[in-house]
Amino acid sequence: MDLRRLRAGEWMAAVSGVALVVGLFLPWYEVSVQDHGADATIRLSAWEAYSAVDILLLVLGVLAVGLLVVTAIQRTAAVGIAADAMLTIFAGIVAAVATIRVLNLPRSLEPPAGLPIETGRTAIAWLGLLAVYGVLAGAILAMRDERFSRDGELTDGTGVPVEAAPEIELLPAPPRS
Protein backbone atom coordinates (compact mmCIF):
# COMPACT_ATOMS: atom_id res chain seq x y z
CA MET A 1 0.00 0.00 0.00
CA ASP A 2 1.45 3.35 -1.06
CA LEU A 3 -0.45 6.43 0.12
CA ARG A 4 1.71 8.64 -2.13
CA ARG A 5 -0.31 7.40 -5.09
CA LEU A 6 -3.50 8.97 -3.80
CA ARG A 7 -4.60 12.21 -5.41
CA ALA A 8 -6.94 14.91 -4.18
CA GLY A 9 -9.93 13.31 -5.89
CA GLU A 10 -9.62 10.00 -4.07
CA TRP A 11 -9.22 11.78 -0.71
CA MET A 12 -12.22 14.02 -1.42
CA ALA A 13 -14.41 11.07 -2.40
CA ALA A 14 -13.33 9.01 0.62
CA VAL A 15 -13.83 11.80 3.17
CA SER A 16 -17.23 12.57 1.66
CA GLY A 17 -18.09 8.85 1.73
CA VAL A 18 -17.22 8.58 5.42
CA ALA A 19 -19.25 11.73 6.17
CA LEU A 20 -22.19 10.25 4.24
CA VAL A 21 -22.10 6.92 6.10
CA VAL A 22 -21.86 8.66 9.49
CA GLY A 23 -24.63 11.07 8.49
CA LEU A 24 -27.00 8.21 7.72
CA PHE A 25 -27.25 7.50 11.45
CA LEU A 26 -27.99 11.13 12.41
CA PRO A 27 -31.45 12.77 12.23
CA TRP A 28 -32.43 13.91 8.73
CA TYR A 29 -36.06 14.82 9.45
CA GLU A 30 -38.05 16.27 12.34
CA VAL A 31 -41.74 15.69 12.98
CA SER A 32 -43.28 18.12 15.48
CA VAL A 33 -46.73 17.58 16.98
CA GLN A 34 -48.41 20.51 18.72
CA ASP A 35 -51.68 19.55 20.33
CA HIS A 36 -53.38 21.45 23.16
CA GLY A 37 -50.18 22.90 24.57
CA ALA A 38 -48.25 19.63 24.49
CA ASP A 39 -45.31 19.65 22.10
CA ALA A 40 -43.51 16.53 20.94
CA THR A 41 -40.69 16.25 18.41
CA ILE A 42 -39.58 13.06 16.74
CA ARG A 43 -36.30 12.96 14.82
CA LEU A 44 -35.78 10.36 12.09
CA SER A 45 -32.50 9.25 10.58
CA ALA A 46 -32.13 8.35 6.91
CA TRP A 47 -32.45 4.69 7.92
CA GLU A 48 -35.87 5.36 9.43
CA ALA A 49 -37.17 7.76 6.79
CA TYR A 50 -36.11 5.99 3.59
CA SER A 51 -36.87 2.52 2.34
CA ALA A 52 -34.32 1.84 -0.42
CA VAL A 53 -32.47 5.12 -0.89
CA ASP A 54 -30.59 4.62 2.38
CA ILE A 55 -29.07 1.42 0.99
CA LEU A 56 -27.92 3.29 -2.14
CA LEU A 57 -26.37 5.99 0.06
CA LEU A 58 -24.56 3.38 2.17
CA VAL A 59 -23.22 1.59 -0.91
CA LEU A 60 -22.02 4.91 -2.34
CA GLY A 61 -20.17 5.77 0.87
CA VAL A 62 -18.52 2.35 1.06
CA LEU A 63 -17.53 2.45 -2.62
CA ALA A 64 -15.99 5.90 -2.17
CA VAL A 65 -13.77 4.60 0.63
CA GLY A 66 -13.08 1.50 -1.46
CA LEU A 67 -11.81 3.71 -4.28
CA LEU A 68 -9.17 5.13 -1.94
CA VAL A 69 -8.08 1.64 -0.87
CA VAL A 70 -8.02 0.23 -4.42
CA THR A 71 -5.97 3.13 -5.74
CA ALA A 72 -3.46 2.83 -2.88
CA ILE A 73 -3.09 -0.95 -3.19
CA GLN A 74 -2.90 -1.42 -6.97
CA ARG A 75 0.46 -1.12 -8.71
CA THR A 76 -0.89 0.51 -11.87
CA ALA A 77 -3.24 3.40 -12.48
CA ALA A 78 -5.55 1.38 -14.73
CA VAL A 79 -7.48 -0.32 -11.93
CA GLY A 80 -7.99 2.94 -10.03
CA ILE A 81 -9.14 4.77 -13.15
CA ALA A 82 -11.61 1.97 -13.99
CA ALA A 83 -12.96 2.06 -10.43
CA ASP A 84 -13.20 5.84 -10.72
CA ALA A 85 -15.23 5.64 -13.90
CA MET A 86 -17.70 3.19 -12.38
CA LEU A 87 -17.97 5.22 -9.17
CA THR A 88 -18.61 8.41 -11.16
CA ILE A 89 -21.54 6.84 -12.98
CA PHE A 90 -23.01 5.34 -9.80
CA ALA A 91 -22.48 8.58 -7.85
CA GLY A 92 -24.27 10.55 -10.57
CA ILE A 93 -27.30 8.28 -10.37
CA VAL A 94 -27.34 8.32 -6.56
CA ALA A 95 -26.94 12.12 -6.55
CA ALA A 96 -30.04 12.50 -8.71
CA VAL A 97 -32.05 10.09 -6.54
CA ALA A 98 -30.85 11.65 -3.28
CA THR A 99 -31.65 15.17 -4.49
CA ILE A 100 -35.20 14.15 -5.31
CA ARG A 101 -35.63 12.38 -1.95
CA VAL A 102 -34.28 15.27 0.12
CA LEU A 103 -36.28 17.92 -1.73
CA ASN A 104 -39.51 15.89 -1.50
CA LEU A 105 -40.52 14.66 1.93
CA PRO A 106 -41.03 10.90 2.21
CA ARG A 107 -44.72 9.94 2.05
CA SER A 108 -44.52 8.38 5.49
CA LEU A 109 -43.72 11.82 6.92
CA GLU A 110 -46.47 13.78 5.20
CA PRO A 111 -49.03 14.87 7.80
CA PRO A 112 -52.71 14.11 7.28
CA ALA A 113 -54.84 17.16 6.51
CA GLY A 114 -56.10 19.07 9.52
CA LEU A 115 -53.65 17.70 12.09
CA PRO A 116 -51.23 20.08 13.83
CA ILE A 117 -48.12 18.29 12.61
CA GLU A 118 -45.07 20.00 11.11
CA THR A 119 -42.44 18.07 9.21
CA GLY A 120 -39.08 19.41 8.13
CA ARG A 121 -35.54 18.55 7.17
CA THR A 122 -32.61 19.01 9.53
CA ALA A 123 -29.21 20.38 8.55
CA ILE A 124 -27.90 16.81 8.45
CA ALA A 125 -30.11 16.05 5.44
CA TRP A 126 -28.50 18.92 3.54
CA LEU A 127 -25.01 17.88 4.70
CA GLY A 128 -25.75 14.32 3.59
CA LEU A 129 -26.74 15.60 0.17
CA LEU A 130 -23.56 17.70 0.10
CA ALA A 131 -21.55 14.55 0.93
CA VAL A 132 -23.15 12.74 -2.02
CA TYR A 133 -22.08 15.55 -4.33
CA GLY A 134 -18.64 15.50 -2.66
CA VAL A 135 -18.25 11.85 -3.64
CA LEU A 136 -19.33 12.68 -7.19
CA ALA A 137 -16.94 15.64 -7.47
CA GLY A 138 -14.08 13.63 -5.96
CA ALA A 139 -14.64 10.76 -8.38
CA ILE A 140 -14.70 13.15 -11.34
CA LEU A 141 -11.56 14.91 -10.12
CA ALA A 142 -9.72 11.62 -9.52
CA MET A 143 -10.71 10.30 -12.93
CA ARG A 144 -9.46 13.46 -14.58
CA ASP A 145 -6.03 13.46 -12.89
CA GLU A 146 -4.20 10.33 -14.02
CA ARG A 147 -0.66 11.33 -13.08
CA PHE A 148 1.08 9.98 -10.04
CA SER A 149 3.72 12.72 -9.75
CA ARG A 150 4.03 16.47 -9.96
CA ASP A 151 5.63 18.15 -12.96
CA GLY A 152 9.41 17.87 -12.80
CA GLU A 153 9.42 14.88 -10.41
CA LEU A 154 10.77 11.61 -11.71
CA THR A 155 8.71 8.57 -10.75
CA ASP A 156 8.28 5.04 -11.96
CA GLY A 157 5.01 3.82 -13.43
CA THR A 158 3.47 3.36 -9.99
CA GLY A 159 4.26 6.84 -8.64
CA VAL A 160 7.25 5.90 -6.47
CA PRO A 161 10.04 8.53 -6.72
CA VAL A 162 13.23 7.47 -8.56
CA GLU A 163 16.62 9.18 -8.82
CA ALA A 164 17.04 9.04 -12.59
CA ALA A 165 14.85 8.50 -15.59
CA PRO A 166 14.94 4.90 -16.82
CA GLU A 167 17.00 4.21 -19.92
CA ILE A 168 14.98 3.09 -22.87
CA GLU A 169 16.46 0.11 -24.67
CA LEU A 170 15.92 0.19 -28.40
CA LEU A 171 15.40 -3.19 -30.01
CA PRO A 172 16.36 -3.76 -33.62
CA ALA A 173 13.60 -4.38 -36.08
CA PRO A 174 13.23 -7.93 -37.36
CA PRO A 175 14.87 -8.58 -40.71
CA ARG A 176 12.71 -8.30 -43.79
CA SER A 177 12.08 -11.50 -45.60
C-alpha positions as a LaTeX table, in Angstrom:
\begin{tabular}{lrrr}
\hline
Residue & $x$ (\AA) & $y$ (\AA) & $z$ (\AA) \\
\hline
Met1 & 0.00 & 0.00 & 0.00 \\
Asp2 & 1.45 & 3.35 & $-1.06$ \\
Leu3 & $-0.45$ & 6.43 & 0.12 \\
Arg4 & 1.71 & 8.64 & $-2.13$ \\
Arg5 & $-0.31$ & 7.40 & $-5.09$ \\
Leu6 & $-3.50$ & 8.97 & $-3.80$ \\
Arg7 & $-4.60$ & 12.21 & $-5.41$ \\
Ala8 & $-6.94$ & 14.91 & $-4.18$ \\
Gly9 & $-9.93$ & 13.31 & $-5.89$ \\
Glu10 & $-9.62$ & 10.00 & $-4.07$ \\
Trp11 & $-9.22$ & 11.78 & $-0.71$ \\
Met12 & $-12.22$ & 14.02 & $-1.42$ \\
Ala13 & $-14.41$ & 11.07 & $-2.40$ \\
Ala14 & $-13.33$ & 9.01 & 0.62 \\
Val15 & $-13.83$ & 11.80 & 3.17 \\
Ser16 & $-17.23$ & 12.57 & 1.66 \\
Gly17 & $-18.09$ & 8.85 & 1.73 \\
Val18 & $-17.22$ & 8.58 & 5.42 \\
Ala19 & $-19.25$ & 11.73 & 6.17 \\
Leu20 & $-22.19$ & 10.25 & 4.24 \\
Val21 & $-22.10$ & 6.92 & 6.10 \\
Val22 & $-21.86$ & 8.66 & 9.49 \\
Gly23 & $-24.63$ & 11.07 & 8.49 \\
Leu24 & $-27.00$ & 8.21 & 7.72 \\
Phe25 & $-27.25$ & 7.50 & 11.45 \\
Leu26 & $-27.99$ & 11.13 & 12.41 \\
Pro27 & $-31.45$ & 12.77 & 12.23 \\
Trp28 & $-32.43$ & 13.91 & 8.73 \\
Tyr29 & $-36.06$ & 14.82 & 9.45 \\
Glu30 & $-38.05$ & 16.27 & 12.34 \\
Val31 & $-41.74$ & 15.69 & 12.98 \\
Ser32 & $-43.28$ & 18.12 & 15.48 \\
Val33 & $-46.73$ & 17.58 & 16.98 \\
Gln34 & $-48.41$ & 20.51 & 18.72 \\
Asp35 & $-51.68$ & 19.55 & 20.33 \\
His36 & $-53.38$ & 21.45 & 23.16 \\
Gly37 & $-50.18$ & 22.90 & 24.57 \\
Ala38 & $-48.25$ & 19.63 & 24.49 \\
Asp39 & $-45.31$ & 19.65 & 22.10 \\
Ala40 & $-43.51$ & 16.53 & 20.94 \\
Thr41 & $-40.69$ & 16.25 & 18.41 \\
Ile42 & $-39.58$ & 13.06 & 16.74 \\
Arg43 & $-36.30$ & 12.96 & 14.82 \\
Leu44 & $-35.78$ & 10.36 & 12.09 \\
Ser45 & $-32.50$ & 9.25 & 10.58 \\
Ala46 & $-32.13$ & 8.35 & 6.91 \\
Trp47 & $-32.45$ & 4.69 & 7.92 \\
Glu48 & $-35.87$ & 5.36 & 9.43 \\
Ala49 & $-37.17$ & 7.76 & 6.79 \\
Tyr50 & $-36.11$ & 5.99 & 3.59 \\
Ser51 & $-36.87$ & 2.52 & 2.34 \\
Ala52 & $-34.32$ & 1.84 & $-0.42$ \\
Val53 & $-32.47$ & 5.12 & $-0.89$ \\
Asp54 & $-30.59$ & 4.62 & 2.38 \\
Ile55 & $-29.07$ & 1.42 & 0.99 \\
Leu56 & $-27.92$ & 3.29 & $-2.14$ \\
Leu57 & $-26.37$ & 5.99 & 0.06 \\
Leu58 & $-24.56$ & 3.38 & 2.17 \\
Val59 & $-23.22$ & 1.59 & $-0.91$ \\
Leu60 & $-22.02$ & 4.91 & $-2.34$ \\
Gly61 & $-20.17$ & 5.77 & 0.87 \\
Val62 & $-18.52$ & 2.35 & 1.06 \\
Leu63 & $-17.53$ & 2.45 & $-2.62$ \\
Ala64 & $-15.99$ & 5.90 & $-2.17$ \\
Val65 & $-13.77$ & 4.60 & 0.63 \\
Gly66 & $-13.08$ & 1.50 & $-1.46$ \\
Leu67 & $-11.81$ & 3.71 & $-4.28$ \\
Leu68 & $-9.17$ & 5.13 & $-1.94$ \\
Val69 & $-8.08$ & 1.64 & $-0.87$ \\
Val70 & $-8.02$ & 0.23 & $-4.42$ \\
Thr71 & $-5.97$ & 3.13 & $-5.74$ \\
Ala72 & $-3.46$ & 2.83 & $-2.88$ \\
Ile73 & $-3.09$ & $-0.95$ & $-3.19$ \\
Gln74 & $-2.90$ & $-1.42$ & $-6.97$ \\
Arg75 & 0.46 & $-1.12$ & $-8.71$ \\
Thr76 & $-0.89$ & 0.51 & $-11.87$ \\
Ala77 & $-3.24$ & 3.40 & $-12.48$ \\
Ala78 & $-5.55$ & 1.38 & $-14.73$ \\
Val79 & $-7.48$ & $-0.32$ & $-11.93$ \\
Gly80 & $-7.99$ & 2.94 & $-10.03$ \\
Ile81 & $-9.14$ & 4.77 & $-13.15$ \\
Ala82 & $-11.61$ & 1.97 & $-13.99$ \\
Ala83 & $-12.96$ & 2.06 & $-10.43$ \\
Asp84 & $-13.20$ & 5.84 & $-10.72$ \\
Ala85 & $-15.23$ & 5.64 & $-13.90$ \\
Met86 & $-17.70$ & 3.19 & $-12.38$ \\
Leu87 & $-17.97$ & 5.22 & $-9.17$ \\
Thr88 & $-18.61$ & 8.41 & $-11.16$ \\
Ile89 & $-21.54$ & 6.84 & $-12.98$ \\
Phe90 & $-23.01$ & 5.34 & $-9.80$ \\
Ala91 & $-22.48$ & 8.58 & $-7.85$ \\
Gly92 & $-24.27$ & 10.55 & $-10.57$ \\
Ile93 & $-27.30$ & 8.28 & $-10.37$ \\
Val94 & $-27.34$ & 8.32 & $-6.56$ \\
Ala95 & $-26.94$ & 12.12 & $-6.55$ \\
Ala96 & $-30.04$ & 12.50 & $-8.71$ \\
Val97 & $-32.05$ & 10.09 & $-6.54$ \\
Ala98 & $-30.85$ & 11.65 & $-3.28$ \\
Thr99 & $-31.65$ & 15.17 & $-4.49$ \\
Ile100 & $-35.20$ & 14.15 & $-5.31$ \\
Arg101 & $-35.63$ & 12.38 & $-1.95$ \\
Val102 & $-34.28$ & 15.27 & 0.12 \\
Leu103 & $-36.28$ & 17.92 & $-1.73$ \\
Asn104 & $-39.51$ & 15.89 & $-1.50$ \\
Leu105 & $-40.52$ & 14.66 & 1.93 \\
Pro106 & $-41.03$ & 10.90 & 2.21 \\
Arg107 & $-44.72$ & 9.94 & 2.05 \\
Ser108 & $-44.52$ & 8.38 & 5.49 \\
Leu109 & $-43.72$ & 11.82 & 6.92 \\
Glu110 & $-46.47$ & 13.78 & 5.20 \\
Pro111 & $-49.03$ & 14.87 & 7.80 \\
Pro112 & $-52.71$ & 14.11 & 7.28 \\
Ala113 & $-54.84$ & 17.16 & 6.51 \\
Gly114 & $-56.10$ & 19.07 & 9.52 \\
Leu115 & $-53.65$ & 17.70 & 12.09 \\
Pro116 & $-51.23$ & 20.08 & 13.83 \\
Ile117 & $-48.12$ & 18.29 & 12.61 \\
Glu118 & $-45.07$ & 20.00 & 11.11 \\
Thr119 & $-42.44$ & 18.07 & 9.21 \\
Gly120 & $-39.08$ & 19.41 & 8.13 \\
Arg121 & $-35.54$ & 18.55 & 7.17 \\
Thr122 & $-32.61$ & 19.01 & 9.53 \\
Ala123 & $-29.21$ & 20.38 & 8.55 \\
Ile124 & $-27.90$ & 16.81 & 8.45 \\
Ala125 & $-30.11$ & 16.05 & 5.44 \\
Trp126 & $-28.50$ & 18.92 & 3.54 \\
Leu127 & $-25.01$ & 17.88 & 4.70 \\
Gly128 & $-25.75$ & 14.32 & 3.59 \\
Leu129 & $-26.74$ & 15.60 & 0.17 \\
Leu130 & $-23.56$ & 17.70 & 0.10 \\
Ala131 & $-21.55$ & 14.55 & 0.93 \\
Val132 & $-23.15$ & 12.74 & $-2.02$ \\
Tyr133 & $-22.08$ & 15.55 & $-4.33$ \\
Gly134 & $-18.64$ & 15.50 & $-2.66$ \\
Val135 & $-18.25$ & 11.85 & $-3.64$ \\
Leu136 & $-19.33$ & 12.68 & $-7.19$ \\
Ala137 & $-16.94$ & 15.64 & $-7.47$ \\
Gly138 & $-14.08$ & 13.63 & $-5.96$ \\
Ala139 & $-14.64$ & 10.76 & $-8.38$ \\
Ile140 & $-14.70$ & 13.15 & $-11.34$ \\
Leu141 & $-11.56$ & 14.91 & $-10.12$ \\
Ala142 & $-9.72$ & 11.62 & $-9.52$ \\
Met143 & $-10.71$ & 10.30 & $-12.93$ \\
Arg144 & $-9.46$ & 13.46 & $-14.58$ \\
Asp145 & $-6.03$ & 13.46 & $-12.89$ \\
Glu146 & $-4.20$ & 10.33 & $-14.02$ \\
Arg147 & $-0.66$ & 11.33 & $-13.08$ \\
Phe148 & 1.08 & 9.98 & $-10.04$ \\
Ser149 & 3.72 & 12.72 & $-9.75$ \\
Arg150 & 4.03 & 16.47 & $-9.96$ \\
Asp151 & 5.63 & 18.15 & $-12.96$ \\
Gly152 & 9.41 & 17.87 & $-12.80$ \\
Glu153 & 9.42 & 14.88 & $-10.41$ \\
Leu154 & 10.77 & 11.61 & $-11.71$ \\
Thr155 & 8.71 & 8.57 & $-10.75$ \\
Asp156 & 8.28 & 5.04 & $-11.96$ \\
Gly157 & 5.01 & 3.82 & $-13.43$ \\
Thr158 & 3.47 & 3.36 & $-9.99$ \\
Gly159 & 4.26 & 6.84 & $-8.64$ \\
Val160 & 7.25 & 5.90 & $-6.47$ \\
Pro161 & 10.04 & 8.53 & $-6.72$ \\
Val162 & 13.23 & 7.47 & $-8.56$ \\
Glu163 & 16.62 & 9.18 & $-8.82$ \\
Ala164 & 17.04 & 9.04 & $-12.59$ \\
Ala165 & 14.85 & 8.50 & $-15.59$ \\
Pro166 & 14.94 & 4.90 & $-16.82$ \\
Glu167 & 17.00 & 4.21 & $-19.92$ \\
Ile168 & 14.98 & 3.09 & $-22.87$ \\
Glu169 & 16.46 & 0.11 & $-24.67$ \\
Leu170 & 15.92 & 0.19 & $-28.40$ \\
Leu171 & 15.40 & $-3.19$ & $-30.01$ \\
Pro172 & 16.36 & $-3.76$ & $-33.62$ \\
Ala173 & 13.60 & $-4.38$ & $-36.08$ \\
Pro174 & 13.23 & $-7.93$ & $-37.36$ \\
Pro175 & 14.87 & $-8.58$ & $-40.71$ \\
Arg176 & 12.71 & $-8.30$ & $-43.79$ \\
Ser177 & 12.08 & $-11.50$ & $-45.60$ \\
\hline
\end{tabular}
